[in-house]
Amino acid sequence: AKPDKDIVVIDGDGALLMNMGSLVTINACRPRNLTWIVINNGAYGSTGNQETYAKDLNLSEIASSVGLKSYKFEETDLKELISDDECNFVEFNCKPGNSTAPIIEKTPESIKKRFMAIL
């Protein structure tokens, strides 16, 4: 939708596990300006840090198996990947845990309106 922009998606391992078909769909579309970063902390962070099976998986290897150009974060130059006119998948492994963050003061409706205005 925005071929003139570099698009970066930051996702979690739990979201990827619940939507594995997205790997195949992204590979089929191959947007030349997409960098998809999956933070693999082995936990469903937004629902209480329950363990995921991703802690025992190599998500970049799975993404490669469907045809995506895939990398481990520590083996990449992220700025270069984002601007290279390729569709890239990056796995960032880390330990589970959430930071203490303040409650968002905006309503879901105001966030939606702000997001739609940007598009």
C-alpha positions in Angstrom: 0.0 0.0 0.0 3.0 2.3 0.6 5.6 1.2 -2.0 7.6 4.5 -1.6 8.1 3.9 2.2 10.3 1.4 4.1 7.8 -0.6 6.2 8.9 -2.2 9.5 6.6 -4.6 11.4 7.5 -5.5 14.9 5.6 -8.6 16.1 5.8 -11.1 18.9 6.5 -14.8 18.8 3.1 -15.6 20.2 1.4 -13.5 17.5 3.4 -15.3 14.8 2.5 -18.7 16.3 -1.2 -17.9 16.2 -0.9 -16.6 12.6 1.6 -19.0 10.9 -0.3 -18.5 7.6 1.0 -15.0 7.5 4.5 -16.3 6.6 3.2 -17.9 3.5 1.1 -14.9 2.6 3.9 -12.5 3.0 6.2 -14.7 0.9 3.6 -14.9 -1.8 3.2 -11.1 -1.9 6.9 -10.4 -1.4 6.6 -6.7 -0.7 10.0 -5.2 -1.6 9.9 -2.7 1.2 8.9 -4.9 4.2 11.1 -5.8 7.1 9.3 -8.0 9.6 10.9 -8.3 13.0 9.7 -10.9 15.4 10.7 -10.6 19.0 11.0 -14.1 20.3 10.9 -14.0 24.1 9.2 -17.4 24.4 6.2 -15.9 26.1 2.7 -14.4 25.5 3.7 -11.1 27.1 0.5 -9.3 26.7 -1.6 -11.9 28.5 0.7 -12.7 31.5 3.9 -14.2 30.2 2.6 -17.7 29.6 5.3 -19.8 27.8 5.1 -20.2 24.0 6.5 -23.1 22.0 8.6 -20.6 20.2 11.3 -20.8 22.9 12.3 -24.1 21.4 12.0 -23.0 17.7 14.2 -21.3 15.2 11.6 -18.9 13.8 14.0 -17.5 11.2 14.6 -21.0 9.9 10.8 -21.6 9.7 10.5 -18.3 7.7 13.3 -19.4 5.4 11.6 -22.7 4.8 8.6 -20.9 3.2 10.9 -18.7 1.1 11.5 -15.5 3.1 14.9 -14.0 3.4 15.5 -14.6 7.1 18.1 -13.4 9.6 18.9 -13.6 13.3 19.0 -10.0 14.6 22.6 -10.2 15.9 23.8 -11.3 12.5 22.3 -8.3 10.6 22.8 -4.6 9.9 19.2 -3.6 10.5 19.4 -0.2 8.8 20.8 -1.9 5.7 18.0 -4.6 5.7 15.3 -1.9 6.1 16.5 0.0 3.1 17.6 -2.9 0.8 14.4 -3.2 -1.3 13.8 -6.8 -0.2 11.2 -8.6 1.9 13.1 -9.5 5.1 12.3 -11.5 8.2 14.4 -10.9 11.4 14.2 -12.9 14.6 15.2 -11.1 17.8 15.7 -13.5 20.7 15.4 -12.2 24.2 14.3 -13.2 27.7 10.6 -12.8 28.7 9.4 -9.9 30.8 7.5 -6.7 30.6 8.6 -3.2 31.5 6.5 -1.2 33.8 4.7 1.1 31.5 2.1 3.8 32.3 -1.5 3.3 31.4 -2.3 4.7 28.0 -4.5 7.8 28.5 -6.0 7.8 25.0 -9.2 5.9 24.2 -9.2 3.2 21.5 -11.4 5.4 19.4 -8.9 8.3 19.5 -6.0 6.0 18.7 -8.0 4.6 15.7 -8.8 8.1 14.5 -5.2 9.2 14.8 -4.0 6.1 13.0 -6.5 6.6 10.1 -5.5 10.3 9.8 -1.9 9.3 9.2 -2.9 6.8 6.5 
